[in-house]
């Protein structure tokens, strides 16, 4: 075909990119567009949103990279379902190319755009890019989607070979980028958004940021299995936001993990497989995107939903130091360590007896790396309402979790500085410190730091009763 348009979404890179490769390979002039979609942006509760700034920085770098290769990235602000057909018509496009998304709203949007394009004689082409395996590529022997992770993982890894991890050689076709006059990038402020503390967080953005983080992680990957659960240790990859917005290639990451073939790399590859698993769960169970429990028996658990308890959790003022440190990390940085996501979610649902959907929504509003499938999967896992979830009768003890995963209290001290004077044993349950000792170290519980807002043993018993009455086990 003569002219093609590549519509970038959550794939903000110019290498190993399925849609870009297919467009460049089959077309004489390839235009590129990214749209700050007002159908998404208008729903955001805050106009100082780290995600929007992160995306803007990634788009800025991608635009400069395409300009350096003779093309450009057209950046627009408005309704994508309206602007894509308009731009395609204006540029005399013969085909629009995009990488698939698996969220129900995105699927509906793309179907709508495809219909509009068809009416004006333009074909919509979509490709697999953000997943290793998608849709029906990994099914059980009976031809059904897996609902338990381990057999899914085994089937996934058995199928994984060089073909599925082969990179798309985009650079060899870059000469087919359309030659257009460089355009200015719309500012955050012009879209109604304000700068956040993103730069102060030193989270590198764009393709260069993803590359930098992965190169750092490559040297630590062999220690991933033993280091990943400790938030005070540099054990994880910190690539979650880059995976979410596609500044890195999932094929490259999975290939590197597979080829190292050590316990650390295999543990990390398992995490990438979990990502595909949750994509598949969302694709085959779109109802979970509307707040439905995967397990119908737990759809209407009678949570008391005390707003004061929920607000204390949100603010990191529960009186349980590791929970509070984790929530403050989220509020201050837009990131939370994966082990802490499990601990805080369990605490909200099974200690505070607040509906998991409240927590899911709060994470969705605050996480830079927010991804519907993984966020929903994680929350339903913790709440025991999801596929392959934590059994409802298993409830994390926030004190023992703290003692096990932050034994010296390093992470707690960073985000709960009120407790900096506690010793390594006291810091996990400071309300147990004798009164005279509290006064001597200037940490009076109930004044300088909250007393526990609930008693774990009491709440655990209540949670077990709540679930038992609904359980079909």
PyMOL commands that set and color helices and strands:
alter all, ss='L'
color gray80, all
select helices_A, chain A and resi 18-26+38-41+50-68+80-90+104-119+149-159+162-165+170-176+189-191+199-201+206-218+221-227+240-245+250-260+263-284+286-290+296-298+307-315+321-333+338-351+356-366+372-382+398-405+410-415+417-419+426-428+430-432+435-440+456-468
alter helices_A, ss='H'
color red, helices_A
select strands_A, chain A and resi 3-8+29-37+73-78+95-99+123-127
alter strands_A, ss='S'
color yellow, strands_A
deselect
rebuild
show_as cartoon
